[in-house]
Amino acid sequence: MEMEYLNSLINAEPNTTKIVLSTGIIESLHLPVSFKYLIDTACAKKIWYDGRICSTVDAIEWVAKDCLLRRLLILNAEVLTDCQCFRLMPKDTYEKLPETGLPALQTMHLDKICLIVKLLSPNAIISEYLAYTIAPPPYANIHQTVQFLKKIDVLDDSEDVTWLGCRLVDIPVPCQLGRTLIFGILLQCLDPILTIVSSLCTADPLNIPFNEDIDRLWNRFTIYIQSRIKCERKRLAADQYSDHFIFLRLFHVWQNHLKNNISSLYLTDEHEFVLNGLMEQLNCTRSKILSALRAVNLVQCQGPLSTQSVSSKSDNWPLVKAALTGGMYPNICAVDQRNGIRCLKSAYSMDISLHPNTVIRDFLEPLNASGQGILNASQWIVCSKQRDNIKYATVVLPLAVALFAGSTNLGFGQFSEIQSSPNDDNIHFFIDEWIWMIASKSNFELVMKVRQHFFRFYQYLLVNCSDLNKWRGDSTTLEQYLLLIKTLASMFANEDCAAGFQNCPQIGFKPVAKLPNHYLLSINSHFNWPHQIDDISAPAHRQNVSEVSLQFVEKQYFLLYTQENCSSFYQNINASYIENVIGKFVRPIESPNRHIYVILYSKDPDILVSLSRVQIQKGDIIFKEYFRNVVPVYEVLEECASLKLNAPSFEGRLLSSLIDKRVGNVIMDLFAFRHHWVHKK
């Protein structure tokens, strides 16, 4: 939770009614704040690690009773005697809850835990050390995690910490994602890798649930939303056969939407509200990771490791895919086309299915002609899995797998010659116990030489990144490294084109240095009614303000016709126009406990386009826009007919007209609960 959010909560005015939506975050915070209402979801997001297949599963589950009691302690009955708790769960479900829950150490991924254990006690065996904890994790999980860390070179064969492990311990991401960042730095494409890693650490705004997770009562409704989200994911993927590419496009679109570093405070629909919140969280995560990289000197202010240098190849998507291949290893799958059936296999499972999220589904369709051409050139997929389901995947080149997958110490002994014919000089090239390729001996020797040069500098970076003198001035090592990366960038671009991949949209944009932070905090203050009352200097008026939130608030709604679009209307209106169209209605009835709204509509087509709150500031009437969208008038008329309300007249009058407040509430709901994936624009 960001400190600015906590400060706004702690420093709120004494008359502010504080409501907390209880989650696992608030449960761990001890705040000097007296909450009046506690809304407990009674749920928590749990991460279950399956050591057998080295993957995690995120699940939303009911919490135990002891957790509910800890959340209840947030309410301070000594300060507020009338505080209340609302638990959003059936009573019979509460009765079935266990008394205590499982400790996180028994369910979470242990990669960072094992790494920290070895750094704290280098001579101890990790499993024996963790056996002394209050709630020891399962031995199988410890063993599988240690083997995984050895596979990605965080630990060596003797279970000692490598230089990679020393660098990753201070980076606030899982070890595998931290290794991906190292490859992004080495291949000079850190910006897109940083965005992808941050996205994998943040909730996906375009996530699609499994069909079995859908409530049967809402099945048809959800399937419709699924279909629309799939279309949006396909559009963002731009035929690149990559879910990771979607993260880049989504972040780019969001940044482009923020004009002049100022985000609009009016809301379009629920999706925009959630998207802005998640993108803000992603951006904060991105900034924290970059700060951590700077703290360990993997990114520096100047020289070959400056932010500009390590992102100089960010517009080369094939090179980004190569960085993902090296970083996400061993999460690599292969497409098996034997017997005319396309299926996926990996080192951990021979029966892998695809999550509804991934755009790779189209790639594996038998009738996909373009996919077939790429599949003939590449059968390798880098992925993020949940159990035996691929959630996010990217089709990568065999050359990327040959160069960057496997151990950093791979040598010329990893091959065996085959003699299918006297003139055939092909060999079997073994990257690990599962990944192997067939190549000519000359190609194999070239690949091994490139690997050796690349991983020599890989070790040079990890060992010497804190020695600033090593990165100042010209050196033969740095010159050879820069030449190698330039060659690899050109080589991967040519290989990508030869494999049949289409040219991707621009991704090498420079992220906005200063994004508008704390969007949710700004929205909250924008819609916070008691603090929007003008002229509260008088003591009597100030005393009334503290009671507004507890009093009944009356609403008045007015219709106003415009011939302009929303942006032009709000740019062109002035105080005299507002006074002319609505002043005589507003001034006699405006008070702290009466809210007045103006609903803007246009004709041909007949649509509602905006909803604003009317306020008086320094004697002038202003419109404060809350919602902006396109709501067809016929939807309002249909709702009025179903609720047996007198429908208003949308005649196109230039003056405002008062409407039934029940109809106004209907229109307010149509704006507030507009859903991006249901209501097409």
Secondary structure by P-SEA (a helix, b strand, c coil): ccaaaaaaaaacccccccccccccccccccccccccccccccbbbbbbbcccccbbbbbbbbbcaaaaaaaaccccccccccccccccccaaaaaaccccccccccccccaaaaaaaaaaccccccccccccccccccaaaaaaaaaaaaaaccccccccccaaaaaaccccccaaaaaaaaaaaaacaaaaaaaaaaaaaccccccccccccccccaaaaaaaaaaaaaaaaaaaacccccaaaaaaaaaaaaaaaccccccccccccaaaaaaaaaaaaaaaaaaaaaaaaaaaccccccccccccccccccccaaaaaaaaaaaacccbbbbbbcccccccccccccbbbbccccccccccccccaaaaaaaaaccccccccccccccbbbbbbaaaaaccccccccccccbbbbcccccccbbbbbccccbbbbbcaaaaaaaaaaaaaaaaaaaaaaaccccccccccccaaaaaaaaaaaaaaaaaaaaaaaaccccccccccccccccccaaaaaaaaaacccccccccccaaaaaaaaaccccbbbbbbbbbbbcccaaaaaacccaaaaaacccccccccccccbbbbbbbbccccccccbbbbbbbcccbbbbbbccbbbbbaaaaaaaaaaacccccccccccbbbbccaaaaaaaaaaaaacccccccc
